[in-house]
Amino acid sequence: MEDYDGRQVVGMDLHRRRSVLVRMTEDGRRLGTARITNSPQELLREIARAGKSPKVVLEATYGWYWAADTLAAAGAEVHLAHPLGVKAFTYRRVKNDERDSADLADLLRMGRLPEAWIAPHEVRELRELTRYRIKLVRLRTSCKDQVHGVLAKLGITVTCTDIFGTAGSAWLDALRLPQPYAGKVTSLRHLAGELTTEITMLSEVIASLLAGDRGYQVIQQLPGIGPVLAAVITAEIGEVTRFKNAGQLCSWAGLTPRHRESDTKVARGHVTKQGSRLLRWALIEAIQRIPKDCVIGGVKDAIIARRGKEAKNIAKVAAARRLLTLVFYGMRDGQIRCLAKPPAGPAATQPARAA
């Protein structure tokens, strides 16, 4: 079978240290199986056996960047399998790396592969920065919370609105805390300060990368979205033109209800949450900051008025879906027409004629 001249299909089961590759023909005949130690050199050596421009599929798992880039540089047509779409592998009676690789190749050659988007390098780099910034902010928040926890253990009432501001820092300096609490508070304050420096630097780098991005600038016109949330939204969505409409984007973000249908029975449930957690987080954060007199705030208030305060979370999700719809048009068109002011002049003041 090694003398096969047609285009080969390769399934790759990627792990941290080792991987398994299964090569087969387009009609499903097995050509070979290989186990390699993860490295670009080993992968290039093995994929060379697949001939010219092979179709290669690997799962979107831990550390897939290097493998996808190496395969693309070797001239392969790379496909990324969505992890949720290949969960059926876990229900087989026999499950091993070779079977997983062969099943991935079978799904690809039959046109039934659930694919994930392979983000280009610039999107990956932006995501790396925005996600790292979020992690640093959460670490800083943890440090500040621990300082409050130490003060609570000692029964000290906080008299400042922000103990990490100018007045709050002076108040903390004046406290005479016993050891080891004094050392812990000093260490936590130092860590919080260092993290603030890193966060500020990352914010400047992200802003410079997105300085020429029209969509990034436009979506900041939406209520609740500032430079930080706009950067997260832009990074997580990537190329918005890969979505045909706003509904597809909302579905990809996991903000649409589950749909289960069999015969005449139809069940719709909570939102799927099968998408970027950070994108949903950014949208919910924006919703909690919007004024009540805007259109999106009206969506949330109308649901709460109709269904009661118990539906507050449902209302937030519905408003987030509406906000993401406007984000889609802003990133795609470079403007959000519903936010544009009507042109001034006599024509704008004349009453509309009845149809």
N, C-alpha and C positions, 0 to 999 in steps of 0.2 A: 504493500500500500504506500510505501514511501515515495514511489515514483509518480504519485498522483499529480497531474498538471493543473487541475482546476483551482478555484479559489477556496481556501480552507477556512473553517470556522473553529475558533479556539475559545474554550471556556476556562477561566482562571479563578481558582479559589484562593483568595489572598488572605494571608495571615501575617502576624507580626514578624516572624523570623523565616518562615518557609511558606511556599506556595505550590499548588498543584495545577498543571496545565494539561488539558485534554484537547487534542486536535482531531477534527473529523471533517469529512466531506460535506458538501451541501445537501446530500441525500441521506446523511446520518451514519455513514460508515466510519468506524473508529480507525484513526491513523496512528495514534501514539499517545502515550501518557508520560509526563515528566514531573519529577519533584525537584524543585530548585531552592537554594538558599536565597533569600531576598537581597538582591543587589541589581543595579542597572546592567552590569556586565552579564550576570547570569541570565537575566530576562532577555537581553538582546541576543545572546547566544541561542537560547531556546526558540525565540520567536522567529529567528532566521530560518528554522526548519519548516515553518508554515508557508514559505514561498512569498510571493509578491502580494502586497496589500491584503493581508488576511483580515477577516472580521473577528475581533476579539471582544469578549464580554467579561467584565469583572464586577463584583458587587461593590456598592458604595459603602465600604466598611472602613475600619480604622486605618488611616494612613494610605489612602488610595491615590493621592496626588502623584507621588513619584512613579508609580506603575503606569498610570494613564499617560503621563508626560513621556515616559520612556517608550511606550508602545506607539504613541503618536509620532515621536521622532523617528521611529523605525519604519514609518509608512503604513502602520496598521490603521484600520477603521475601528475606532474604539467606541464601545457602548458601555454605559454604566447602568447596572441593574438596580432597581429600587428595592431596598431591603424588605419593605412591607409586601411587595408583590411576589417575593419568592419564599415566603414563610411556609408554603406547602411542603417544602423540603423536609421540615421537621416532623411530618406525619408519616414518613416512609418507615417501613420496618427495618431497613438497613440504611444507615446514614453515615457516609464518610466523605472525605475530601474529593476523592475521584468521582463519586456519584454526583456530588454537588457541582463539580466542574462540567461534567457531561450534561447535566440537566440545564445549566446555564447556556451551554452551546446549543442544546436542542431548542430551548425557548427562542434563542436568537435566530437560528436558521428557519424556524417555522413562523417567524414574525409575531410571536406571542410574548416577547420580552417586555415586562413593565420597566420602562427606562426612567432614569433620573437625569437631570440636566448636568452636563459637564461644564462648570463655570470656567470662563477664560482666566488667564493669569491675573489680570488687573482686578477682576471681581474677587478672586480668592485673596489677593493681598489686602484689599479694602475690608473684606470680612474678617481677616486675621486681626486687623487693627481695631475695628469696632468691637469685635467680640472680646478682645483682650482688654480694651478699655472698660467694658461692662464688668469683667471679672475684677479688675482693680478697684472699681467703684464699690463693688460688693465687699471686697476685702476691707476697704476703708470704712464702710458702714459697720462691718463686724468689729473693727477696732473701737469705733466710737460707742457702739452698743456695750462693749465690755467695760469701757470707762464708766458708763452709767450704771452698769451692774456692780462695779466696785463701790461706787458711792452709795448705792442702795444697800449693800451689805453692811456698810458702816453707819447707816441711818442718817446720811447727810442729805438735807433737802436742797435741791438745785434751785437757785434763785435767778438764774440767767436763762434767757430764751435759747441761746446757743452757746454751750460751754466751750465750743471750739472757735468762736469768733474772737474779736479783740477783747471785749469786756469779759467774755467767758474764760479766755485764757488767763487773763489777769486774776480772775477769781480762783481758778484752779491753782495758780502759782501761790496764792496766799494760803491755801489749805495746808494744814500740818497733818499729814496722814501717817499712820504707823506702817512699819514694814511688815510683810512684803508688799502691802497695797500701794505704798508710795512708788516703789520701783516698778510695779506693774503699770500704774497709770502713766508714769514717765515714759516707759517703753512704748505703750500703746499710742501716746500722743506723738512720739517720734515717728513711729511707723505710719500713722495717719498723715503726718506732714510729708514724709517721703513719697507716700502714695499719691498725695495731692500734686506733688511736683511731676510725677510720671504721668498722671491723668492729664494735666495741663499740656504737657509736651505732646501726648498722643492726640489731644484735641486739635492742636495746631497742625500736626501732620495730616490728620484726616481732613481738616478744612482746606489745606493746600491741595490735596489730591482731588477734592470735589469742587474746587474753585470754578472750573469751567463746565460743570455739569448743570445743564439747564433744568433737568427734572428735579435735581436736589434743591435748586433755588426756588422753583415754582411751588413745590409741596410745602415749603415753609410759610406760604400764604394761608394754608389751611389752619383752622383754629386748633391749638394744642400742640402743634408740631414746631419745634425749634430746631436749631442746628444739630443737636445731639441725636434726637429721635429721627430727624430727616436723614442723617448719615446711616443710622441703623437700618431704616426702611430701604434706602437706596442700595445698601450693600446686600441685604438679604434677598431683595427682589432681583437684582442684577439686570439683565436685559428684559425690559418689560414687553418688548415686541414679540417675545416667544409665547405670549398669551394672546389668544384671539380676541378676548373681550374681558371686561371687568369681572364677570361671573367666574371665568376660569381662574383668575388670580385669587379671588376670594376662596374658591374651592381648594386651590393649591396651598393657601395659607391655613387651611383647616378651620375656616370660619363659616362653613355651610353645614346645614343639618345632615345627619346620617339618613340614608334612604335604603330601606330594605323592602323588596317587593317579590312576592311569589304568588302566581295565579291572580286571584282577586284581592289578596291581602297586601296592603301597603302600610309600612310603619316608618315614621320619621321621628328621629330622636334628637339628642343634643348634638352640638357641633362636633366634627370628626377629630379636630386637633391633630390631624395628620399633615403637618407642615412645619414651617420654621417657628419654633417657640419664641425666638427673639422678635420675630416680626409681629406675632400676636401680642407679645408683651409691650412692644413699642406702641402699637395701636391702642391698647387698653390704657396705657399711661397717658397717651394724648387725649383720650376720651375723658379721663378724670380731670383734665385741665381746661376743657372747653367751656366757654360761657353758655348760659342757659338760653340766651336769646338768638343763638345761631341755629341754622337748619339742622345740623347734626345733633345739637343738644335737644332740639325739639323732638327728634326721633326717640331719644332715650326717655324724655319726660312723658311722651305720649304713651309709651309702653308701660311705664310705672303707674301712670294715672289709670290705665285700663286694667292692669293686672295686679296692682298693689305693690308695696315695697318689697315683697318677697321676690319679685321678678327683677330686682335691681341688676343682678349679674346678666340675666337674659337681655335686659335693655342695653347694657354696656356692650355686649357682643354684637347686637343688632346695629348699634351706633358705630362700632368699629368696622363692621362690614360696609356701612355707608361711607365711612371715612376712607377705607381702602379703595372703594370704587372711585372716589374723587382723586385719590393718589394715582390710580391707574391712568386716568385721563390726563392728569398733570404731567406724569412722566412720559406718556406716549406723545402728547400733542405739544408739550412745552407751554401749556397754559390751561387754566381751569375756567372755562367759559361762564359757569354759573356764578363765579366770583367777580366777573368783569362788570364794571359800572356801565350803565347804558349811556350812549352818547348824548351830550347836552345839546340843546337846540330846540327850535319850535316843533320839529317833528316828534321829538321825544315827549313833549308835553301835551300833544293832541290826544284826545280819547280814542280808544280803538273802536272801529266801526263794527257793527254786528254782522255776523256771517250771513 
